[in-house]
Amino acid sequence: MTRPSQQEIDDIRKAPKEEKAYNAASSVAPNPAPPASAPKKMAKGGSASSRADGIAQRGKTRGKMC
């Protein structure tokens, strides 16, 4: 049987410490997300004529024939 290399010996010595650190890091659950808040209230859209630029009025925008 051959003698293990120095790197293999170091790996064998460090294995328990690394395994303990790995288990400690992976067993902690991440912080849960905060509860969802209600959606922000937005202004109502209104009708198409109320969103216009203030010049055109409903029913009075067509040209008239004499």
ZADOBA-871102 format. One record per residue (C-alpha): y, z, x; residue number from 1; chain. Coordinates in steps of 0.2 Angstrom, whole numbers, plus 5000, padded with zeros to 4 digits. Layout:
<site north="Y" up="Z" east="X" nr="NUM" kette="A"/>
...
# end
This chain:
<site north="5000" up="5000" east="5000" nr="1" kette="A"/>
<site north="5017" up="4996" east="5007" nr="2" kette="A"/>
<site north="5032" up="5008" east="5008" nr="3" kette="A"/>
<site north="5045" up="5005" east="4995" nr="4" kette="A"/>
<site north="5062" up="4998" east="5001" nr="5" kette="A"/>
<site north="5077" up="5010" east="5003" nr="6" kette="A"/>
<site north="5085" up="5001" east="4987" nr="7" kette="A"/>
<site north="5069" up="5005" east="4977" nr="8" kette="A"/>
<site north="5069" up="5023" east="4982" nr="9" kette="A"/>
<site north="5088" up="5024" east="4977" nr="10" kette="A"/>
<site north="5084" up="5016" east="4961" nr="11" kette="A"/>
<site north="5070" up="5029" east="4957" nr="12" kette="A"/>
<site north="5081" up="5043" east="4961" nr="13" kette="A"/>
<site north="5096" up="5037" east="4950" nr="14" kette="A"/>
<site north="5085" up="5032" east="4935" nr="15" kette="A"/>
<site north="5085" up="5049" east="4926" nr="16" kette="A"/>
<site north="5104" up="5051" east="4928" nr="17" kette="A"/>
<site north="5107" up="5033" east="4922" nr="18" kette="A"/>
<site north="5096" up="5035" east="4908" nr="19" kette="A"/>
<site north="5104" up="5051" east="4902" nr="20" kette="A"/>
<site north="5121" up="5043" east="4903" nr="21" kette="A"/>
<site north="5115" up="5027" east="4894" nr="22" kette="A"/>
<site north="5108" up="5038" east="4880" nr="23" kette="A"/>
<site north="5123" up="5049" east="4878" nr="24" kette="A"/>
<site north="5135" up="5033" east="4877" nr="25" kette="A"/>
<site north="5124" up="5024" east="4864" nr="26" kette="A"/>
<site north="5120" up="5039" east="4853" nr="27" kette="A"/>
<site north="5139" up="5042" east="4849" nr="28" kette="A"/>
<site north="5143" up="5033" east="4833" nr="29" kette="A"/>
<site north="5160" up="5023" east="4833" nr="30" kette="A"/>
<site north="5174" up="5031" east="4823" nr="31" kette="A"/>
<site north="5173" up="5025" east="4805" nr="32" kette="A"/>
<site north="5187" up="5014" east="4799" nr="33" kette="A"/>
<site north="5200" up="5022" east="4789" nr="34" kette="A"/>
<site north="5198" up="5020" east="4770" nr="35" kette="A"/>
<site north="5206" up="5005" east="4763" nr="36" kette="A"/>
<site north="5223" up="5007" east="4756" nr="37" kette="A"/>
<site north="5229" up="4999" east="4740" nr="38" kette="A"/>
<site north="5237" up="4982" east="4742" nr="39" kette="A"/>
<site north="5256" up="4981" east="4744" nr="40" kette="A"/>
<site north="5265" up="4977" east="4728" nr="41" kette="A"/>
<site north="5274" up="4961" east="4729" nr="42" kette="A"/>
<site north="5288" up="4954" east="4718" nr="43" kette="A"/>
<site north="5282" up="4943" east="4704" nr="44" kette="A"/>
<site north="5284" up="4925" east="4705" nr="45" kette="A"/>
<site north="5292" up="4921" east="4688" nr="46" kette="A"/>
<site north="5293" up="4904" east="4680" nr="47" kette="A"/>
<site north="5297" up="4888" east="4689" nr="48" kette="A"/>
<site north="5315" up="4887" east="4682" nr="49" kette="A"/>
<site north="5318" up="4905" east="4688" nr="50" kette="A"/>
<site north="5313" up="4900" east="4706" nr="51" kette="A"/>
<site north="5324" up="4885" east="4706" nr="52" kette="A"/>
<site north="5340" up="4884" east="4716" nr="53" kette="A"/>
<site north="5352" up="4889" east="4702" nr="54" kette="A"/>
<site north="5359" up="4871" east="4698" nr="55" kette="A"/>
<site north="5345" up="4863" east="4688" nr="56" kette="A"/>
<site north="5342" up="4871" east="4671" nr="57" kette="A"/>
<site north="5326" up="4868" east="4661" nr="58" kette="A"/>
<site north="5328" up="4854" east="4648" nr="59" kette="A"/>
<site north="5345" up="4848" east="4655" nr="60" kette="A"/>
<site north="5339" up="4839" east="4670" nr="61" kette="A"/>
<site north="5335" up="4822" east="4662" nr="62" kette="A"/>
<site north="5348" up="4808" east="4662" nr="63" kette="A"/>
<site north="5354" up="4803" east="4645" nr="64" kette="A"/>
<site north="5356" up="4786" east="4638" nr="65" kette="A"/>
<site north="5370" up="4782" east="4626" nr="66" kette="A"/>
# end
